[in-house]
């Protein structure tokens, strides 16, 4: 069956997470992704452990981190700082549709690998640059990492418990969410540029910055400030504009109650044997519940403590209001719905055997995603890629001797 991006060739000069997350999505969609890595070292995340994947004899290999964003790719080890290595990369550029890189601003220009130069080599090339702060502006040359951007972009100021609560203070999110969102925005931009090229025949340069993405992803919190002039603060896991929308202790743990409208609130109150609260003028509408949050939450807490997680989940299903357990990661993958949606997949690795990966959330009726290729071993496809370029075995041996590959 034909894949959505079959025939599209991607040169992946990125490493860590944002760029590889984008190129993994392109690989999932059927593109041929050639991951260009440093000889002998490779992507930094290959060593970002423990934990590490182990082979049949228990020997440690690549870090688990690397496995989250590099499936479906081919690994080519190439040193483009060596003239002969750069020449090989230029040959690859001629056949590529897309190039993704996350070097510092200007970092590739000194090697003649910037967009302006490569667009002369291949005018159809879509060249996506991912940086911390973008190609322009006073911070452009600064290095950017996810946690730093979560701080500078406002996310940490609205994440965590209020200062007056024990353990209060700003917190980062538990995964590198800015990197992941940046990878998704980059993929969206690349696909838009690919569509445009289909009409115009021309490639283009895409500038995606982690800080831009983080500010854009402030979403309703940014709108609350821009429209009302109110600076949001930290509410723990509560919602600034919806009540009740937060975790609650119950008889045997915690549940997350996520009431999105007045009907759901009435349904919850009926299930909790406090129907009178739904008609109380202080709580009848969401706006009033937000205004009277401090009075409402203790009343609900008293009711919720009386039942178990399973009891509340059953009542939620029966009465029609959103409520669920706060699962640990192991329980996530044991959940019957997660299993039914096949969000865990296994791929065969020559070195590690069966490797568990998280499936793509994209589902297609005509071009389904296939999981045939595990994250590659460092340089495993170098000779095959070069052979496809017409490089003979003698030349490959010469490039190895020069440490260009």
C-alpha positions as CSV (number, residue, x, y, z in Angstrom):
1,X,0.0,0.0,0.0
2,X,1.3,3.4,-0.9
3,X,2.4,5.7,1.9
4,X,1.3,9.3,2.1
5,X,4.9,10.7,1.5
6,X,6.3,7.8,-0.5
7,X,9.1,9.1,-2.8
8,X,9.8,12.1,-0.6
9,X,13.5,12.2,0.5
10,X,14.5,14.0,3.7
11,X,18.0,14.8,4.9
12,X,17.9,15.0,8.7
13,X,20.8,17.0,10.0
14,X,19.1,17.6,13.3
15,X,19.7,16.0,16.7
16,X,18.3,15.8,20.2
17,X,14.5,16.1,20.1
18,X,12.7,18.9,18.2
19,X,14.2,18.1,14.7
20,X,14.2,14.4,15.1
21,X,10.6,14.5,16.3
22,X,9.6,16.3,13.1
23,X,11.6,13.9,10.8
24,X,10.2,10.8,12.6
25,X,6.7,12.1,11.8
26,X,7.8,12.4,8.1
27,X,9.2,8.9,8.2
28,X,6.0,7.6,9.7
29,X,4.2,9.2,6.8
30,X,6.4,7.2,4.4
31,X,9.2,9.6,3.5
32,X,12.8,8.3,3.2
33,X,14.6,9.9,6.0
34,X,18.4,9.9,5.9
35,X,19.8,10.8,9.3
36,X,23.2,12.4,8.9
37,X,25.3,11.8,12.1
38,X,28.8,12.4,13.3
39,X,31.1,9.5,12.8
40,X,31.9,7.7,16.0
41,X,29.4,9.7,18.1
42,X,26.1,10.2,16.4
43,X,23.1,12.0,17.8
44,X,23.7,13.2,21.3
45,X,20.7,11.3,22.6
46,X,22.3,8.0,21.8
47,X,24.3,8.5,25.0
48,X,21.6,10.2,27.1
49,X,21.1,7.4,29.6
50,X,20.5,5.4,31.6
51,X,18.3,3.6,30.8
52,X,20.0,2.0,27.7
53,X,18.7,-0.6,25.4
54,X,20.4,-4.0,25.9
55,X,21.2,-6.8,23.5
56,X,20.6,-10.5,24.0
57,X,23.8,-10.7,26.1
58,X,22.8,-7.8,28.3
59,X,25.3,-5.3,26.8
60,X,24.2,-1.7,26.8
61,X,23.6,0.0,23.5
62,X,21.8,3.3,22.6
63,X,19.9,5.2,25.3
64,X,16.1,4.8,25.5
65,X,15.8,8.5,24.8
66,X,17.1,8.0,21.2
67,X,14.4,5.4,20.6
68,X,11.5,7.9,21.1
69,X,12.1,10.0,18.0
70,X,14.2,8.1,15.4
71,X,12.3,5.1,14.1
72,X,12.0,4.6,10.4
73,X,15.2,6.4,9.5
74,X,18.5,5.4,7.8
75,X,21.7,6.4,9.5
76,X,24.6,7.8,7.5
77,X,27.7,8.8,9.3
78,X,29.3,11.8,7.5
79,X,31.7,14.5,8.6
80,X,30.8,17.5,6.4
81,X,33.6,19.6,7.9
82,X,35.9,17.5,5.8
83,X,35.7,18.6,2.1
84,X,35.2,15.1,0.8
85,X,32.3,14.6,3.3
86,X,30.8,17.9,2.3
87,X,30.9,16.8,-1.4
88,X,28.9,13.7,-0.5
89,X,26.3,15.8,1.3
90,X,26.0,18.1,-1.7
91,X,25.2,15.0,-3.9
92,X,22.5,14.0,-1.4
93,X,21.1,17.6,-1.5
94,X,20.6,17.2,-5.2
95,X,18.2,14.3,-4.7
96,X,16.5,15.6,-1.5
97,X,13.1,17.2,-1.2
98,X,13.5,18.4,2.4
99,X,16.5,19.2,4.7
100,X,15.9,19.7,8.5
101,X,18.7,21.2,10.6
102,X,19.0,22.6,14.1
103,X,22.5,24.1,14.2
104,X,23.1,27.5,15.7
105,X,22.3,30.5,13.4
106,X,25.0,30.7,10.8
107,X,26.6,27.4,11.9
108,X,26.2,25.8,8.5
109,X,27.0,28.8,6.4
110,X,30.8,28.5,6.8
111,X,30.5,25.0,5.2
112,X,28.4,26.3,2.4
113,X,25.4,24.3,3.7
114,X,23.1,27.3,4.4
115,X,19.8,27.7,2.5
116,X,21.1,30.4,0.2
117,X,23.9,28.2,-1.1
118,X,22.0,24.9,-1.2
119,X,19.0,26.5,-2.9
120,X,21.4,27.1,-5.8
121,X,22.3,23.4,-5.8
122,X,18.6,22.4,-5.6
123,X,16.0,25.1,-6.1
124,X,13.2,22.7,-5.1
125,X,14.8,22.1,-1.7
126,X,12.6,22.8,1.4
127,X,15.1,23.8,4.1
128,X,13.8,23.9,7.7
129,X,15.9,25.5,10.3
130,X,15.0,24.8,14.0
131,X,16.7,27.0,16.6
132,X,16.0,28.2,20.1
133,X,15.3,31.8,19.2
134,X,14.9,32.0,15.4
135,X,17.0,33.4,12.6
136,X,16.5,37.1,13.5
137,X,16.2,39.2,16.7
138,X,18.6,40.1,19.5
139,X,18.6,36.5,21.0
140,X,19.2,34.8,17.6
141,X,22.7,33.6,18.4
142,X,21.9,32.2,21.8
143,X,21.6,28.4,22.4
144,X,18.1,27.3,23.3
145,X,17.1,24.3,25.3
146,X,13.6,23.1,26.2
147,X,13.7,23.9,29.9
148,X,15.2,27.4,29.3
149,X,12.4,28.1,26.8
150,X,9.7,26.9,29.1
151,X,11.1,29.5,31.6
152,X,11.5,32.4,29.2
153,X,8.3,31.7,27.2
154,X,6.1,31.9,30.3
155,X,5.1,28.2,30.7
156,X,6.9,27.8,34.0
157,X,5.2,30.9,35.5
158,X,1.8,29.1,35.1
159,X,3.0,25.6,36.0
160,X,3.3,24.4,39.6
161,X,1.6,25.2,42.8
162,X,1.1,28.8,44.0
163,X,3.9,30.2,46.1
164,X,1.8,30.1,49.3
165,X,1.2,26.4,49.0
166,X,3.9,24.0,50.5
167,X,6.1,23.0,47.6
168,X,4.9,25.9,45.6
169,X,7.0,27.6,42.9
170,X,7.5,27.4,39.1
171,X,7.8,24.0,37.6
172,X,8.7,22.7,34.1
173,X,6.5,20.2,32.4
174,X,7.5,16.5,32.8
175,X,8.4,16.0,29.2
176,X,10.2,18.4,26.8
177,X,6.9,19.7,25.5
178,X,8.4,22.7,23.7
179,X,10.7,20.5,21.7
180,X,7.8,18.2,20.8
181,X,5.5,21.1,19.8
182,X,8.3,22.7,17.8
183,X,8.7,19.4,16.0
184,X,5.0,19.3,15.2
185,X,5.0,22.9,14.0
186,X,8.0,22.2,11.9
187,X,6.3,19.2,10.3
188,X,3.2,21.3,9.6
189,X,5.3,24.0,7.9
190,X,7.2,21.4,5.9
191,X,4.1,19.8,4.5
192,X,2.6,23.3,3.7
193,X,5.9,24.1,1.8
194,X,5.7,20.8,0.0
195,X,2.2,21.6,-1.1
196,X,3.3,25.0,-2.3
197,X,6.2,23.5,-4.2
198,X,3.7,21.3,-6.0
199,X,2.1,24.4,-7.5
200,X,5.2,26.7,-7.9
201,X,8.0,24.2,-8.3
202,X,10.0,26.3,-5.8
203,X,11.4,25.3,-2.4
204,X,11.8,27.7,0.5
205,X,13.4,28.3,3.8
206,X,11.4,27.7,7.0
207,X,12.4,29.4,10.2
208,X,11.0,27.6,13.4
209,X,12.0,28.8,16.8
210,X,11.4,27.1,20.2
211,X,10.6,30.4,21.8
212,X,8.1,31.4,19.1
213,X,6.4,28.0,19.5
214,X,6.2,28.3,23.3
215,X,4.6,31.8,23.1
216,X,2.1,30.6,20.5
217,X,1.3,27.6,22.7
218,X,0.3,29.7,25.7
219,X,-3.1,29.6,24.0
220,X,-5.9,30.7,26.3
221,X,-3.4,31.9,28.9
222,X,-2.0,34.4,26.4
223,X,-5.5,35.5,25.4
224,X,-6.4,36.0,29.0
225,X,-3.6,38.5,29.2
226,X,-3.9,40.1,25.8
227,X,-7.7,40.6,26.1
228,X,-8.1,41.3,29.8
229,X,-4.7,42.5,30.8
230,X,-4.5,40.0,33.6
231,X,-1.2,38.2,34.2
232,X,-2.0,34.5,34.9
233,X,-0.5,32.8,37.9
234,X,0.1,29.2,39.0
235,X,-2.9,27.2,40.1
236,X,-1.3,23.8,40.4
237,X,-3.4,21.5,38.3
238,X,-6.5,23.6,38.5
239,X,-7.8,25.6,35.5
240,X,-7.9,29.4,35.4
241,X,-11.2,29.6,33.5
242,X,-13.0,26.4,34.3
243,X,-14.2,25.0,37.7
244,X,-14.1,22.3,38.8
245,X,-11.2,21.2,36.6
246,X,-8.5,19.7,38.8
247,X,-7.4,16.6,40.7
248,X,-9.1,15.6,43.9
249,X,-8.1,13.1,46.6
250,X,-10.6,10.2,46.9
251,X,-10.8,7.2,49.1
252,X,-7.9,5.2,47.5
253,X,-5.9,7.8,45.5
254,X,-6.7,10.7,43.2
255,X,-9.1,11.3,40.3
256,X,-9.0,14.1,37.7
257,X,-12.4,15.9,37.4
258,X,-12.6,17.9,34.2
259,X,-16.0,19.6,34.1
260,X,-16.3,21.4,30.8
261,X,-19.9,22.9,31.0
262,X,-22.9,23.5,33.2
263,X,-24.7,20.3,32.2
264,X,-21.7,18.2,33.1
265,X,-21.5,20.0,36.5
266,X,-25.2,19.2,37.1
267,X,-24.6,15.6,36.1
268,X,-21.7,15.4,38.5
269,X,-23.7,16.9,41.4
270,X,-26.4,14.4,40.8
271,X,-23.9,11.5,40.9
272,X,-22.3,13.0,44.1
273,X,-25.7,13.4,45.8
274,X,-25.3,17.1,46.0
275,X,-27.8,18.2,43.3
276,X,-28.5,21.4,45.2
277,X,-25.1,22.8,44.3
278,X,-26.0,22.8,40.6
279,X,-28.9,25.2,41.3
280,X,-27.1,27.3,43.9
281,X,-26.7,30.8,42.3
282,X,-23.0,30.8,43.4
283,X,-22.3,27.7,41.3
284,X,-25.0,27.4,38.7
285,X,-22.8,28.8,35.9
286,X,-19.1,28.3,35.1
287,X,-18.4,32.0,35.5
288,X,-19.9,31.9,39.0
289,X,-18.0,28.8,39.8
290,X,-14.7,30.4,38.8
291,X,-15.6,33.5,40.9
292,X,-16.6,31.3,43.9
293,X,-13.9,28.7,43.5
294,X,-12.7,28.9,47.1
295,X,-16.2,28.2,48.4
296,X,-17.0,25.4,46.0
297,X,-13.9,23.2,46.0
298,X,-14.0,22.2,49.7
299,X,-17.7,21.2,49.3
300,X,-16.8,19.0,46.4
301,X,-13.8,17.6,48.1
302,X,-15.9,16.3,51.0
303,X,-18.1,14.3,48.6
304,X,-15.2,13.0,46.5
305,X,-13.3,11.6,49.4
306,X,-16.2,9.2,50.2
307,X,-15.7,7.0,47.1
308,X,-12.9,5.2,45.3
309,X,-11.3,5.8,42.0
310,X,-13.2,3.0,40.3
311,X,-16.5,4.1,41.8
312,X,-16.0,7.7,40.5
313,X,-15.0,6.4,37.1
314,X,-18.1,4.2,36.9
315,X,-20.3,7.1,38.0
316,X,-18.7,9.3,35.4
317,X,-19.6,6.9,32.7
318,X,-23.1,6.4,33.9
319,X,-23.9,10.0,34.5
320,X,-22.0,11.7,31.8
321,X,-19.2,13.8,33.2
322,X,-15.5,13.7,32.6
323,X,-13.5,11.9,35.3
324,X,-10.6,9.5,35.3
325,X,-7.6,8.1,37.2
326,X,-4.2,9.8,37.3
327,X,-2.3,7.0,35.8
328,X,1.4,6.2,36.2
329,X,3.2,5.4,32.9
330,X,2.9,1.7,33.4
331,X,-0.8,1.9,34.0
332,X,-1.1,4.0,30.8
333,X,0.1,1.2,28.7
334,X,-2.0,-1.4,30.6
335,X,-5.2,0.6,30.0
336,X,-7.7,-1.3,28.0
337,X,-8.4,1.6,25.7
338,X,-4.7,2.3,25.1
339,X,-4.3,-1.3,24.2
340,X,-7.3,-1.3,21.9
341,X,-5.9,1.7,20.1
342,X,-2.6,-0.1,19.7
343,X,-0.5,2.8,21.0
344,X,2.3,0.4,21.9
345,X,4.0,-1.2,18.9
346,X,6.9,-3.6,18.7
347,X,9.6,-3.5,15.9
348,X,12.3,-6.1,15.3
349,X,15.8,-4.9,15.8
350,X,18.8,-7.0,14.7
351,X,20.7,-6.0,17.9
352,X,18.0,-5.6,20.5
353,X,15.3,-8.1,19.4
354,X,11.7,-6.9,20.0
355,X,11.7,-3.1,20.8
356,X,8.7,-1.4,22.3
357,X,7.8,2.0,20.8
358,X,4.9,4.4,21.1
359,X,2.8,4.4,17.9
360,X,2.0,7.5,16.0
361,X,-1.3,9.1,16.9
362,X,-2.1,9.7,13.2
363,X,-4.5,7.2,11.7
364,X,-5.2,7.0,8.0
365,X,-7.9,5.0,6.1
366,X,-5.9,4.8,2.8
367,X,-2.3,5.3,3.8
368,X,-1.8,3.6,7.2
369,X,1.5,4.1,9.0
370,X,3.7,1.0,9.0
371,X,6.3,0.1,11.7
372,X,8.9,-1.8,9.8
373,X,12.1,-0.1,10.8
374,X,13.5,0.4,14.3
375,X,15.7,3.4,15.2
376,X,18.9,2.7,13.3
377,X,22.3,1.7,14.5
378,X,24.9,4.4,14.1
379,X,26.1,4.4,10.5
380,X,24.3,1.2,9.6
381,X,23.2,2.6,6.2
382,X,26.2,4.5,5.2
383,X,27.5,2.2,2.5
384,X,24.1,1.5,1.1
385,X,23.3,5.3,0.8
386,X,26.6,5.9,-0.8
387,X,26.1,3.1,-3.2
388,X,22.8,4.5,-4.3
389,X,24.7,7.7,-5.1
390,X,26.9,5.7,-7.4
391,X,29.9,5.7,-5.0
392,X,32.0,2.5,-5.7
393,X,33.6,0.4,-3.0
394,X,37.1,1.8,-3.7
395,X,35.8,5.4,-3.1
396,X,34.0,4.3,0.0
397,X,37.2,2.9,1.4
398,X,39.0,6.1,0.6
399,X,36.3,8.2,2.4
400,X,36.7,6.0,5.4
401,X,40.5,6.5,5.3
402,X,39.9,10.3,5.2
403,X,37.4,9.9,8.1
404,X,34.8,11.7,6.0
405,X,32.4,8.8,6.8
